[in-house]
């Protein structure tokens, strides 16, 4: 808005009335347009479209694997990002550390390692 503030007390009745008519004309144009815009948005929301689907697109983030698991309720996990869940804060207050809840990766034998064992087996049988 690039309007300078005016002191309405200093304006005459004719000037105030002209300003009133000008404002009324602008509002008469803007209110129906805004109402239509809000009605369209309301129809979209009622049709089941979510807020994320309307207008802007979200940046796709890769799925973050959880780093911590609640020992009392294993279905509750936390990736270590954002605010700590209540179960983490409660456990930390009771004297435990985050390391106590870390999810330990299972020792996996990679496919390449499995293949190398398969390759060795026939060679050992021939010898």
N, C-alpha and C positions, 0 to 999 in steps of 0.2 A: 504494500500500500504506500503510495507516494502522496499522501494527503497531509497537508499541514493542519495542525490542530487550530480550531477557531474557537473564539469565545462567543458562545451563542447569546450571552446576555447583551453583547454589544450589537447584535444584528437586529434589524427592524423586523416587524411582523411579516412584511412582504418578502423579505429575503429568506426568513425562516420557512415561509409557506412554499416558496420556490424550491428550496432545498428539500422540503418534505415531499413535494411532488416528484422531484428527481430521484430520491431514494425509493419512493413507492414504485416508480417505473422500473428501476433496476431490480428490485425485489420481485416484481411481477414477472420479469423474464427469468430470473435465476431460480426461484423456488420450484416451479414445475419441472425444470430441467434436473434439478437435484433430486426431486421426488421420483422422477422416472428412473434415474440412475440407482437410487436406493431400492426401488421396486424390482428392478432387474436383478440386483444382487440378492435380494430376499428370495426371489423365485429360484435362483441358482442354488442357494443354500437349502431351500425346501426340497429341491429335486434330489438332494443327496450329494451334491458336489461339496467337497471339503474346502476349507479356506485356502489350503495349500494349492489346490487345483485351480483356484480362481486367480487370474492375473499373473502373479509372479511365480517363477519356478525356483525351487530350492536347489542348492548346490548338492550334488550327490556325494555323500561321505562314505568311505569304505566302512564296513562293519568292523567294530573294534571288539576283539575277543576279551572276555572277562579275565581279570588278573587276581581277583579276590572272591572267596566263596564263604558264605555264612555257615559255620560248622553246625549250628542248630537247625538251620533250614537250608539244605544244599541247593534248593532251586533259586535262592537269592544270591545274585552275583553282582559284582561291580567292576568296571573296567579301569577304575582309578582316575577317571576324568570327571570333572564337575564336582558338585557338592557331595560330601560323603553321605551315604545312606544312614538311616537311623540305627540300623543294626551295627554298622561300623563304629559310629560315635559311641554307642552304648558299650561295645566291647572294649574300645580304647579307654573309656573312662574306668572300666573295671580293671585296667592294668595290663591288658594285652597289647601287642604291637601288630602293625600291619603285616609283618612277616608271618605271623601266626595264621593268617587267612589266605596267604598266597596260594594260588593254584599251581601245583607242581606239574610240569609237563611230563606226560608219560614217556618212558623211553621207547622211542620208535625205531624200528629198523627200516631204513629208507628202501625204496624200490631198487635203487642202484646197488645197495649193499646186498639185497636178496639176489639180484642177478649175478653179482660176482660169486656168490656161494654156489649158484647153479652152474656157473661156468667151470668152477673148480672141481665139482663133483665128477663129471665125466672124465676129466683129465686125470683125476686120482684113480678112477676105476681102471683106466687103460694102463696105468703104470704098474 
